[in-house]
Amino acid sequence: MTKFCLLFFSILVAFSSCKKEEPELPNTADLFPNSEKNVRGSNDETVRMEYAKLLDMITFAYELDFMKMKKIDTSSITYPCGIESIDTLGGNLHVKFSGNCNSSIVTGKVIIEKLDTLDWWSDNSKILARITDFKVQIESNGEELVFNGYLTIENLYGGLISQEISSKRVIDHKIRGKLDIKFNNAETRNWSITKLRQYHDKGGSPRNIQLKVNADSNGTIAESGTNKYGFNFVTSYGSNLEYFSCNPQNKWIPDFTLAQGNYTYAVGTTRVNAEAGYIDENGYLNLVQNCASKGLKISWEFSNGTKEAFFEY
C-alpha cells in the first residue's frame, strides 16, 4: 500500500509539473496604476482616444482628395492639426503627420489604398489605410504611444460627410482593423477593431454634425485584444458613443468631442465602466454631455470592491 501511494504521488507531481499554468491577473495597482487613472499617456484609454482621432483624419484626408479630384471647391477647407501633407504617389494617397495637436506631438504616415473601382461617394466603396509608426507623444508627461497596422473603412450607403448638410443624409462607415500598439513599457499589444461610425446632421451647419459610434461585432463588441499589461480584454458598448462637432471655425474638419455614451472594458473578473460627457468641478463629477465635456467617469468593479475616478480627454 505504501509503494502504491508513493507511485500515485509521483505521478501526480509529474502531471502537475507538466500542466500549463494559467496566468494570474495582476492586482488592482498593476492593472490601473494611480499615475494612469486620470491623465492622457501611455495607457489603454488614451489608445482609444488617439486611434479614434486618427480615423477622423484618415477619413478627412481621403474625402478631401476625392473632392479635389471631382473639381468640388475645397478652398475654404484647411488641414486639421496633425496633418502635414496629403500627396498622391503610385495611385495611393500618402498622408504625413507632424506637429503639435491638442497638447500632443504626432508623427508618422498613413498610406490609403482603394480596394475597388467605385467612387468614394458610391455605396459599399472601400479603402484600406496602412499605418506606419504613427507616434503620439503627450506633452504634459512625455509618454508615447506608437501605432502600426491597418484600418479599413467601407462607405456602406455612399455620400460625403462634407456634403451631409445639403444632402440631408446619414453617412455610415463600417470599420475593421488590426492595430499593433507599443506602450512605454516597451511592450507591443494587438487590438482588433469592429465598429460602425455614423455621421448625421443635428442643426444645419458643420458645427452641428454629430458622429455616432456603435460596436459592430456580436452586437456589442467594439474592441478585443491584449491590454498594456498583457491580459486579454473585450470592450463592449452599453450605449452608442456620440461625438459632437465642436469646431468654432464652422468648417468641415474633424474636431469632435465625446459627449455621450458608455462602454465596459473587461479584463478577467475586473470590469471598467466608462461613461462619457463629464466635467470635474473641484472633485465633483458633473454630467454635461455637450461640447464642454472634458472626460470620462470611470468606475472600476473589482472582486473586492469598487472605485471611481475621472479620466480627462
C-alpha angles and dihedrals in degrees: 000000000000092000090050092052091049091049092048091048091050091051091048092051092048091050092049093050091053096046113103110245117232112236113251119233113246120250123262094271092053095047096048113013115198091246090061102045102088111010136076112251143103096337141107097259091055090049089059092050096046100048088048089056090046090054089052091052094045090051092047093049095050095044092048091052091048091051091052091049090053091049093246113156110259098163093115094051120093129186116267117241113284098036112103100173144353115205137169112230126167092350093304131100115245116202117191121198125204139144144037118323125172095335092316133101112223131193136163139072144263126204113206118204129186113236096197143019095256124116111252092246090057126100114272095006109158139199135188121216116200110202119208122188095326100180127193117192117189109224096209096060106009093238117149141208122193121199129200130164135064144290127198121207120196118192095215101189101015130238136114125268091219091058096042094105094058097036095047091215136132118242116213121194120187111210127203125166154145118221131188108204123193115205129197090261086072091249123128116211131193124230130184117210124207113170144138116217118197125190117202138167121249104176119001103271137077089255089063098053110119130198118215117194123199131186107247111192123080088348100289111027114111101163140010135176141082124325128222092278096049101260125130117251141178124205114210128182122232091187136356118283111240120203119192122210102241100176109141091198090068092226129126105263127124106266104140130167120203102235109160143020140059141234140186125229111198127195111175108302093342117095128191117200114198122191121188132218106054137135125200112231108185093318096319115111112222121191110225105153097199141087089300090066111124107178156330130295102224122197119190119207111199129177088252101040147310139277134190132208144161119247112198118218 
